[in-house]
Amino acid sequence: MMMGPYGYGYGITGGIGMFLMTVFWILILVGGIFILKWIFVDQGRQGQPYKEEDALEVLKKRYAKGEINKEEFEEKKKDLM
């Protein structure tokens, strides 16, 4: 290689260009890791079924809110057991 006015043929931005290319590939790699994490980990949480409350919990909440009285609560609780 012939040595020109700017060094060994890399031009005036040779070192900066190499640095920017390295940064570019690091960003691509990190971005790929985040995308894979989002696909396999975060999306997996969304696929879990919603846990429905069991009937006794609903009954207890209704009693606590005053929607049913004690007799109704005891009857329905006995039916559920």
GROMACS elastic network, one bead per residue, 0.5 to 0.9 nm:
[ bonds ]
;  ai    aj funct       b0    kb
    1     8     6  0.67781   500
    1     9     6  0.70838   500
    2     7     6  0.88056   500
    2     8     6  0.66463   500
    2     9     6  0.71211   500
    3     6     6  0.76809   500
    3     7     6  0.56606   500
    3     9     6  0.65057   500
    4     7     6  0.55948   500
    4     8     6  0.64506   500
    4     9     6  0.65057   500
    4    11     6  0.85796   500
    5     8     6  0.85799   500
    5     9     6  0.88670   500
    5    11     6  0.86718   500
    6     9     6  0.71222   500
    6    10     6  0.75662   500
    6    11     6  0.56212   500
    6    12     6  0.57840   500
    7    10     6  0.67756   500
    7    11     6  0.68887   500
    7    12     6  0.79640   500
    8    11     6  0.76586   500
    9    12     6  0.88884   500
    9    14     6  0.82618   500
   10    13     6  0.70664   500
   10    15     6  0.76217   500
   11    14     6  0.53221   500
   11    15     6  0.86560   500
   12    15     6  0.79954   500
   12    16     6  0.85700   500
   13    16     6  0.51846   500
   13    17     6  0.57099   500
   13    18     6  0.84567   500
   14    17     6  0.51891   500
   14    18     6  0.62796   500
   14    19     6  0.86820   500
   15    18     6  0.52275   500
   15    19     6  0.62386   500
   15    20     6  0.86629   500
   16    19     6  0.50353   500
   16    20     6  0.60905   500
   16    21     6  0.85507   500
   17    20     6  0.50833   500
   17    21     6  0.60891   500
   17    22     6  0.85841   500
   18    21     6  0.51246   500
   18    22     6  0.62537   500
   18    23     6  0.87040   500
   19    22     6  0.51494   500
   19    23     6  0.62753   500
   19    24     6  0.86035   500
   20    23     6  0.50093   500
   20    24     6  0.60143   500
   20    25     6  0.86990   500
   21    25     6  0.63014   500
   21    26     6  0.86136   500
   22    25     6  0.53218   500
   22    26     6  0.62237   500
   22    27     6  0.86564   500
   23    26     6  0.50905   500
   23    27     6  0.61585   500
   23    28     6  0.86256   500
   24    27     6  0.51853   500
   24    28     6  0.62414   500
   24    29     6  0.87100   500
   25    29     6  0.61058   500
   25    30     6  0.85692   500
   26    29     6  0.50786   500
   26    30     6  0.61391   500
   26    31     6  0.84388   500
   27    30     6  0.51243   500
   27    31     6  0.58839   500
   27    32     6  0.83999   500
   28    31     6  0.51085   500
   28    32     6  0.60785   500
   28    33     6  0.86738   500
   29    32     6  0.51171   500
   29    33     6  0.63224   500
   29    34     6  0.88060   500
   30    33     6  0.51047   500
   30    34     6  0.63374   500
   30    35     6  0.86939   500
   31    34     6  0.51331   500
   31    35     6  0.61728   500
   31    36     6  0.86321   500
   32    35     6  0.50708   500
   32    36     6  0.61500   500
   32    37     6  0.85324   500
   33    36     6  0.51728   500
   33    37     6  0.61275   500
   33    38     6  0.85892   500
   34    37     6  0.50091   500
   34    38     6  0.60783   500
   34    39     6  0.85932   500
   35    38     6  0.50504   500
   35    39     6  0.61722   500
   35    40     6  0.86616   500
   36    39     6  0.50863   500
   36    40     6  0.60535   500
   36    41     6  0.80223   500
   37    40     6  0.53923   500
   37    41     6  0.53412   500
   37    42     6  0.67948   500
   37    43     6  0.87343   500
   38    41     6  0.56493   500
   38    43     6  0.62137   500
   38    44     6  0.87416   500
   39    42     6  0.62870   500
   39    43     6  0.54110   500
   39    44     6  0.75639   500
   40    43     6  0.59999   500
   40    44     6  0.60166   500
   41    44     6  0.52300   500
   41    45     6  0.68409   500
   42    45     6  0.54928   500
   42    46     6  0.70364   500
   43    46     6  0.52465   500
   43    47     6  0.66726   500
   44    47     6  0.52910   500
   44    48     6  0.70752   500
   45    48     6  0.56789   500
   46    49     6  0.80992   500
   48    51     6  0.87151   500
   49    52     6  0.88602   500
   51    54     6  0.88764   500
   53    56     6  0.81319   500
   53    57     6  0.62057   500
   53    58     6  0.66186   500
   54    57     6  0.55199   500
   54    58     6  0.66062   500
   54    59     6  0.88400   500
   55    58     6  0.51419   500
   55    59     6  0.61317   500
   55    60     6  0.86516   500
   55    80     6  0.76321   500
   56    60     6  0.61194   500
   56    61     6  0.86271   500
   56    76     6  0.87346   500
   56    77     6  0.68923   500
   56    80     6  0.72177   500
   56    81     6  0.89353   500
   57    60     6  0.50693   500
   57    61     6  0.62513   500
   57    62     6  0.86560   500
   58    61     6  0.51397   500
   58    62     6  0.61969   500
   58    63     6  0.86430   500
   59    62     6  0.51247   500
   59    63     6  0.62154   500
   59    64     6  0.85890   500
   59    68     6  0.86250   500
   59    73     6  0.69628   500
   59    76     6  0.77765   500
   59    77     6  0.76056   500
   60    63     6  0.51176   500
   60    64     6  0.60928   500
   60    65     6  0.86340   500
   60    73     6  0.77578   500
   60    77     6  0.89781   500
   61    65     6  0.61348   500
   61    66     6  0.85819   500
   61    67     6  0.87366   500
   62    65     6  0.51534   500
   62    66     6  0.62678   500
   62    67     6  0.52374   500
   62    68     6  0.62481   500
   62    73     6  0.86036   500
   63    66     6  0.50721   500
   63    67     6  0.58345   500
   63    68     6  0.52038   500
   63    69     6  0.64723   500
   63    70     6  0.73210   500
   63    72     6  0.87113   500
   63    73     6  0.65049   500
   64    67     6  0.76629   500
   64    68     6  0.83941   500
   65    68     6  0.79805   500
   66    69     6  0.66160   500
   68    71     6  0.81646   500
   68    72     6  0.60270   500
   68    73     6  0.64792   500
   69    72     6  0.54303   500
   69    73     6  0.61718   500
   69    74     6  0.87608   500
   70    74     6  0.61151   500
   70    75     6  0.85738   500
   71    74     6  0.51840   500
   71    75     6  0.61670   500
   71    76     6  0.85918   500
   72    75     6  0.51148   500
   72    76     6  0.60606   500
   72    77     6  0.83284   500
   73    76     6  0.53219   500
   73    77     6  0.59119   500
   73    78     6  0.85186   500
   74    77     6  0.50269   500
   74    78     6  0.60823   500
   74    79     6  0.86127   500
   75    78     6  0.51955   500
   75    79     6  0.63040   500
   75    80     6  0.87798   500
   76    80     6  0.62427   500
   76    81     6  0.87389   500
   77    80     6  0.51187   500
   77    81     6  0.63010   500
   78    81     6  0.52418   500
